[in-house]
């Protein structure tokens, strides 16, 4: 059983109270910029053990009668099909998923804003798709001189040209599938129009990380830097806050750098230079007050930094990360925390398994993949690839046998089922990839479970793998990665390809 370092109940209570209090400050009309992931915030769940990945959705449910939601997406991200790495979904597809999730929780989505829109044909297709499904779509165009020319921004040539979104409830949450989507600009545009129409409205920011009331070099805050190594975010002391209140607070460089501009815009719109004195003032984050065991959170954050190192290393060899990103993550991991790959418990067993497999098959061509999985009780399960199945398939079957007290020599998947799948792959699908990936293996297991009580018992143990740690010596195939993600396993891989082929289906 994983130890908890974070109290969700306390967090929900404190966070909802803070948001309502901030809305009251602005005459009960608050545009709240929601940073990070709206749902399935797996980073937060990993570094704050006990954090519910969907706690933000539950927070909105708690405020359901007082809030509505606007979702932003940058037109350029639609054009280039930008991918959200945690789920492998393009930003535009992620929005469709987010809307479904929000509706399922009974929350009101007011509409989608396409920011910096330039009449792109691909963007128009996405816009039409949403509109034909009954979703309101608004467009905001680029503003000349943004973000520094405050006079232009706060005029009819700036925010004045944007479509105003009519809202009804006191709290309007503005969210997005990822950074750079235009959340801040959308919030300030709405505040501009509200004040122009004679209605009082204000702005605030809700961002989980960095946690402002933890020390600058606390592992949880360093883990945030590691998660944004590709963006180059750096945690800093909020010197505006320190100067005004003589108290240390932590924020990140982009928010600190842009604060004087944001303050000028708010002062110009609202005519009140006392609204905010620091970037930390703008925030309503209460996550730090819900940490109940700091040591547990520190240990979890340290492991997250190593995970991020492996993630960026794999992205680099694939071509999705550059040398600057690699240099940054190495500086964080080695320079700030003096961590090494072997500090992740499953790395050495996985590498030893691959080495042993290679020695056993000496003289045979092939790539030998090793995998290691740490169960909740600390036991390490190992597995390797074979002509029959991928390493991830083997290790999952080994793990559920162990959890179900089934001898390793017992086959969970019927030989007839395996032969039938192999025959279909060769004779019908015309593929030479006969070895089963994890997705295929799980389907085969479920088929076998209909006639094999032992397989059925083992299949029930799959639920116990959620949150477990796993390492592979080679980059997982798409079918393996999807299967592991659905099982909720935290996977890392060495930056090596499991095949000599350039194309992997």
Secondary structure by P-SEA (a helix, b strand, c coil): cccccccaaaaaaaaaaaaaaaaaaaccccbbbbccccccaaaaaaaccccccaaaaaaaaaacccbbbbbbbbaaaaaaccccccccccaaaaaaaaaaaaaaacccccccccccccccaaaaaaaaaaaaabbbbbbbccccccccccccccccccccccbbbbbcccbbbbccccccccaaaaaaaaaaaaaaaccccbbbbbbcccccccccccaaaaaaaaaacccbbbbbcaaaaaaaccbbbbbcaaaaaaaaaaaaaaaaaccccccccccccccccccccccccaaaaaaaaaaaaaaaaaaaaaaaaaccccaaaaaaaaaaaccccccccccccaaaaaaaaaaaaaaaacccbbbbbbbbbbcccbbbbbbbbcccccaaaaaaaaaaaaaaccccccccccaaaaaaaaaaaccccccccccccaaaaaaaaaaaaaccaaaaaaaaaccccccbbbbbcccccaaaaaaaaaacccccccccccccccccc
